[in-house]
Amino acid sequence: MEKDSEDQDKAYRILVGERIRSIRKQKRLSLQEVESRSEAEFKASVLGAYERADRAISVPRLQRLAIFYNVPVDQLLPGEDALNELTESSFSSTDSDLNDRSIVIDLTKLSDSKAPESAVIDRYLKIIQVKRQDFNGRVLTIRRDDLQALAAIIGTTVEEAPQRLDDLNLLRDAISS
């Protein structure tokens, strides 16, 4: 049991580090820029150690970092879903979601859309962004469960929803990998 707890603590530190790095990158800041702009309150080497999960960040320090980044402190923390996904993914060798066709909403197109459904879609996608702690602001990938709710919001079936979103010119063009 103790080993499981240590593994979970390490996994959580990794997720916290990923969130801290993600927010820093979304703010388009390097580690050195954070050190400089924070007047060395957040040294590049220490912030890097947090991001790599080499060091755990204290709650007061996390709060000061959130203030520096101008985000709610909870956005620097992974949700329970993220930890569960990490734990489950370590036991699963295949991911069925990877086989599904991705639906990627272009958030910039949505903000420019004049369609009557746009406001409702935008509110729903903001909820998804907060839940996933994803604030890149440009695109959002819709998962199967999200698509079911989105289909209900726009008054279509799950199967018809991608076409309706395309008709509204909200989809990002697929990129081959």
C-alpha positions as CSV (number, residue, x, y, z in Angstrom):
1,M,0.0,0.0,0.0
2,E,2.8,2.4,0.9
3,K,4.5,1.9,-2.5
4,D,1.1,2.7,-4.2
5,S,0.9,5.9,-2.2
6,E,4.4,6.9,-3.2
7,D,3.6,6.2,-6.8
8,Q,0.5,8.2,-6.7
9,D,2.4,11.1,-5.0
10,K,5.0,11.0,-7.7
11,A,2.3,10.8,-10.4
12,Y,0.6,13.8,-8.9
13,R,3.8,15.8,-8.7
14,I,4.4,15.0,-12.4
15,L,0.9,16.2,-13.3
16,V,1.4,19.4,-11.2
17,G,4.7,20.0,-13.0
18,E,3.0,19.5,-16.4
19,R,0.3,22.0,-15.5
20,I,2.8,24.6,-14.3
21,R,4.8,24.1,-17.5
22,S,1.7,24.2,-19.6
23,I,0.5,27.5,-18.1
24,R,4.0,29.0,-18.4
25,K,4.1,28.0,-22.1
26,Q,0.6,29.3,-22.7
27,K,1.8,32.6,-21.3
28,R,4.7,32.3,-23.8
29,L,7.4,32.7,-21.1
30,S,10.7,31.0,-20.8
31,L,12.0,29.9,-17.4
32,Q,14.5,32.8,-17.5
33,E,11.7,35.3,-18.3
34,V,9.7,34.1,-15.3
35,E,12.8,34.6,-13.1
36,S,13.4,38.0,-14.5
37,R,9.8,39.2,-14.5
38,S,9.2,37.9,-11.0
39,E,12.4,39.7,-9.8
40,A,13.9,36.3,-9.0
41,E,11.1,35.2,-6.7
42,F,10.8,32.1,-9.0
43,K,14.3,31.1,-10.0
44,A,14.5,29.3,-13.4
45,S,16.3,26.3,-11.9
46,V,13.7,25.9,-9.1
47,L,10.7,26.4,-11.4
48,G,12.3,23.9,-13.8
49,A,12.6,21.4,-10.9
50,Y,8.9,21.9,-10.1
51,E,8.0,21.3,-13.8
52,R,10.1,18.1,-14.0
53,A,8.6,16.9,-10.6
54,D,12.1,16.9,-9.1
55,R,10.8,19.1,-6.3
56,A,7.3,19.4,-4.8
57,I,5.9,22.9,-4.6
58,S,4.3,24.2,-1.4
59,V,0.8,25.5,-1.4
60,P,1.8,29.1,-0.5
61,R,4.3,29.1,-3.3
62,L,1.8,27.6,-5.7
63,Q,-0.6,30.4,-4.8
64,R,2.1,33.1,-5.5
65,L,2.9,31.4,-8.8
66,A,-0.8,31.5,-9.8
67,I,-0.9,35.2,-8.9
68,F,2.2,35.8,-11.0
69,Y,0.6,33.9,-14.0
70,N,-2.8,35.6,-13.3
71,V,-4.7,32.3,-13.2
72,P,-6.9,30.8,-10.5
73,V,-4.7,28.6,-8.3
74,D,-6.8,25.5,-9.0
75,Q,-5.7,25.8,-12.6
76,L,-2.2,24.9,-11.6
77,L,-3.4,21.7,-10.1
78,P,-4.5,18.6,-12.1
79,G,-8.0,17.4,-11.5
80,E,-8.9,14.0,-10.1
81,D,-9.8,12.9,-13.6
82,A,-6.2,13.6,-14.8
83,L,-4.7,11.5,-12.0
84,N,-7.2,8.7,-12.7
85,E,-6.3,8.8,-16.4
86,L,-2.6,8.6,-15.6
87,T,-3.2,5.6,-13.3
88,E,-5.4,3.9,-15.8
89,S,-3.1,4.6,-18.7
90,S,-0.2,2.8,-16.9
91,F,-2.3,-0.4,-17.0
92,S,-3.7,0.0,-20.5
93,S,-1.6,-0.6,-23.6
94,T,-4.3,0.6,-26.0
95,D,-6.4,3.7,-26.1
96,S,-9.6,3.3,-28.0
97,D,-9.9,7.1,-28.3
98,L,-6.9,7.2,-30.5
99,N,-8.8,5.1,-33.1
100,D,-11.7,7.5,-33.1
101,R,-11.9,10.4,-35.5
102,S,-10.8,13.5,-33.7
103,I,-13.1,16.5,-33.8
104,V,-11.1,19.7,-33.2
105,I,-13.0,22.9,-32.6
106,D,-11.3,26.1,-33.8
107,L,-11.9,28.4,-30.9
108,T,-10.9,31.5,-32.9
109,K,-13.5,30.7,-35.6
110,L,-16.1,30.2,-32.8
111,S,-15.3,33.6,-31.3
112,D,-16.0,35.1,-34.7
113,S,-19.1,33.1,-35.5
114,K,-22.5,34.9,-35.8
115,A,-24.5,31.6,-35.7
116,P,-27.2,31.6,-33.0
117,E,-25.8,28.4,-31.5
118,S,-22.3,29.9,-31.1
119,A,-22.9,31.5,-27.6
120,V,-24.2,28.2,-26.2
121,I,-21.4,26.2,-27.8
122,D,-18.9,28.7,-26.5
123,R,-20.2,28.4,-22.9
124,Y,-20.1,24.6,-23.0
125,L,-16.5,24.6,-24.4
126,K,-15.4,27.0,-21.7
127,I,-16.7,24.4,-19.1
128,I,-14.6,21.7,-20.9
129,Q,-11.5,23.9,-20.9
130,V,-11.8,24.5,-17.2
131,K,-12.4,20.8,-16.5
132,R,-9.4,19.8,-18.6
133,Q,-7.3,22.8,-17.5
134,D,-6.6,23.6,-21.1
135,F,-6.2,27.3,-21.9
136,N,-4.4,27.4,-25.2
137,G,-7.3,29.4,-26.5
138,R,-6.9,28.3,-30.1
139,V,-8.4,24.8,-30.5
140,L,-10.2,22.2,-28.4
141,T,-10.4,18.5,-29.2
142,I,-13.9,17.1,-28.5
143,R,-14.0,13.7,-26.8
144,R,-16.8,11.1,-27.3
145,D,-18.6,12.1,-24.0
146,D,-18.2,15.8,-24.9
147,L,-19.7,15.2,-28.3
148,Q,-22.8,13.6,-26.8
149,A,-23.5,16.7,-24.8
150,L,-22.6,19.0,-27.6
151,A,-24.9,17.2,-30.0
152,A,-27.8,17.7,-27.5
153,I,-26.9,21.4,-27.3
154,I,-27.0,21.9,-31.1
155,G,-30.0,19.7,-31.5
156,T,-28.5,16.8,-33.5
157,T,-27.5,13.2,-33.0
158,V,-24.0,12.3,-32.1
159,E,-23.5,11.0,-35.7
160,E,-24.7,14.3,-37.2
161,A,-22.9,16.6,-34.8
162,P,-19.5,16.7,-36.7
163,Q,-21.3,17.7,-39.9
164,R,-23.3,20.4,-38.2
165,L,-20.2,21.8,-36.5
166,D,-18.5,21.8,-40.0
167,D,-21.6,23.5,-41.5
168,L,-21.1,26.2,-38.8
169,N,-17.5,26.5,-39.9
170,L,-16.2,25.7,-36.4
171,L,-13.9,22.7,-37.2
172,R,-10.2,22.9,-37.5
173,D,-9.0,21.2,-40.7
174,A,-7.6,17.8,-40.0
175,I,-3.9,17.5,-40.0
176,S,-2.3,14.2,-41.0
177,S,0.3,12.8,-38.8
